């Protein structure tokens, strides 16, 4: 069904890649194996060639590699690049953009989703360098499968064991299989912080990176939705295929959301909108420092609450489905449940932003979904995975209220 590039690097689990290749084929995919030089020390190319019925390429300067149309087309035709096992070495190269063989250059050349299954000794897996490299890859949207815990080839017991081939296949299949659950639906998603200018040089902002909202917009697009993304100041690249409306302040975001909300099926307010702005607006000139130790007092006024305004405007209608976020540092459930009611929305994604592995500026999130039926605690997962869970809930809600929406 899809063409999958299966990268095999030189981990002891390289032999398991044969099983992953088989599993991917059984799931209906075509597989091209791309081996690193060290993978050849562990498993023979003939095994992969016999199973995949395709030539294995390791080095981009290999005779034939540049004349072989199939391999040149690989970067554009590949539906996914899977690297299993991914050693600490290959993870480092991918993180740094080193392209010194066929696999690493394919990684840079492809725009297809990338899935890696790390496998190494526990100490290596926990080394700061590997932790940072994996965080970097996760931040670029690379999907990471495993590793598991157990007996390692080096005799240790711990984390670093290559994910089972069935898990690698399942993760890949879920990513490449066209998901049409949101086809024909129109989504408006907000992301990022807002900046309230004090003067031409300074602003009041917050620590939102925009990652969560971008992940929702990208996943919604992948599931077939038409997506408008209202994006606050954010340095990350928005996903392809979505219409981006750039804004800066809470007031600009309010205006953009209200303009685009009518006719949408869903609005997801993932942006961290400023609650206060500078009274009287920004100073036209740079504010000079006070002489002596005179303090500077800023007067701030409340911004309009976009989500609450949407809730009032939507009232008891079934559309758009309204989804808010609740960033909390204490009383997570009670505060989030309060927002569900006061803003009249259908779903609140609550997260404790004081956790080091959740909230702002990190790749992962731990969330609780709260709706009229109660609270569902979700495990620690990447923001892309969480986006999938949230969109699953949204798709269910849309399906169950379709009749009401037509009434
Ligand atoms: N929100 C909004 N407009 C604002 C402030 C917040 O639309 N002016 C939205 C956010 O996008 C989010 C939800 O409201 O989806 C909750 O935001 P949060 O900052 O957690 O709560 P606040 O309502 O601002 O309340 P507080 O800061 O007091 O917790």
Boltz pocket constraint, residues with backbone or C-beta under 6 A from the ligand:
constraints:
  - pocket:
      binder: B
      contacts: [[A, 250], [A, 269], [A, 270], [A, 271], [A, 272], [A, 273], [A, 274], [A, 275], [A, 303], [A, 304], [A, 305], [A, 306], [A, 307], [A, 308], [A, 323], [A, 324], [A, 325], [A, 326], [A, 327], [A, 328], [A, 339]]
      max_distance: 6.0
